Amino acid sequence: MSEPKYGLVAVGNALVDVLTLAGEDFIAAQEKSHGMKRGAMSLIEEARATELYAAMGPGVEVSGGSAGNTMAGFASFGGKGAYIGKVADDQLGAVFRHDMQAQGVDFVTPPLAGGPATGRCLILVTPDGQRTMNTYLGAATELGPQDINPDVVASARITYLEGYLYDKDQAKSAFKYAAEIAHDAGHKVALTLSDPFCVGRHRDDFHYLVENHVDILFANEEEIKALYQTASFDDAIAKVSGHCEVAVVTRGSKGALVIAAGRQIAVRAEPVDRVVDTTGAGDQYAAGFLYGYVSALPLEICGRLGALAAREVIGHMGPRPETKYADLLKVMPGLKLTPAA
């Protein structure tokens, strides 16, 4: 078998994020008038996106999307990766493509000609750093099996699937197709559950994926409990341990738990001076963990890399690194990493 070209290829919703600071009163008013869910992601239509954007305060625009953020973090560690996601042939689509390529990520999906505009996520960040997301998917909804490049997927050690993408039927087909290509090539498949409400919408499908197609699962505490419909974290962990090779469950300031081969590895959270914005924290944890994993590092070190990346991103506005993650390795004396494939 030839050496894989990529350490990681991600399949997800290609979105441009618009982030703004918002008070609790604004969130409460939007919850009452439009059903916005504090701390979660809600899907919205283009008209609602326009209305909300007009009501928001000054914003910062950055390329985002959960899997796109993870790819940016993976590349920041020095990993070689590719991204599959759909943007329109418009200004925001060009911005997203430029940002991915500037990070050193190969973005190979052709743009959508005609149809909806490039998607965007309007993110309201409250003073405690919590993010409430309102997503107009736009062109991202057009991603289907025809956009899965089999040569790219077969050339990656890990194919990473974004749970948010699962809201459309053709995306479900794309997931299964990508997973089959990866496994046929002898490589791994990872899935992030993305959001507890997303889990609630697709619980049966996610169970099928986890039990039949997924080798590495990423979730936070609420998502894993939603998947197994239990209020007990311990019960959820007991159930997931028999369903995939590795499960990584993040718990905010309580750190994370890595479950593999009958072991439970506790990973502490890295201290941060001030939490500014939690947008992208889980995405960057996955970036660090996966970089360590494709570098064949012990799971304990993979978790530590994830925690370092999460610490960096919650210290500033926006879901992608401002400090090159490769530089963070200097705080881990004695650890020598070779670049991932």
Buried (B, 14 or more C-beta within 10 A) or exposed (E): EEEBBBBBBBBBBBBBBBBBBBEEEBBEEBBEEEEBBBBBBBBBEBEBBEEBBEEBEEBBEBBBBBBBBBBBBBBBBBBBBBBBBBBBBBEBBBBBBEBBEEBBBBBBBEBBEEEBBBBBBBBBBBEEBBBBBBBBBBBBBBBBBEBBBBEBBBBBBBBBBBBBBBBBEBBBBBBBBBBBBBBEBEBBBBBBBBBBBBBEBBBEBBBBBBEEBBBBBBBBBBBBBBBBEBEEBEBBBBBBBEBBBBBBBBBBEEBBBBBBEEEEBEBEBBEBEEBBBBBBBBBBBBBBBBBBBBBEBEBEBBBBBBBBBBBBBBBBBBBBBEEEBBEBBEEEEEEEBEEBB
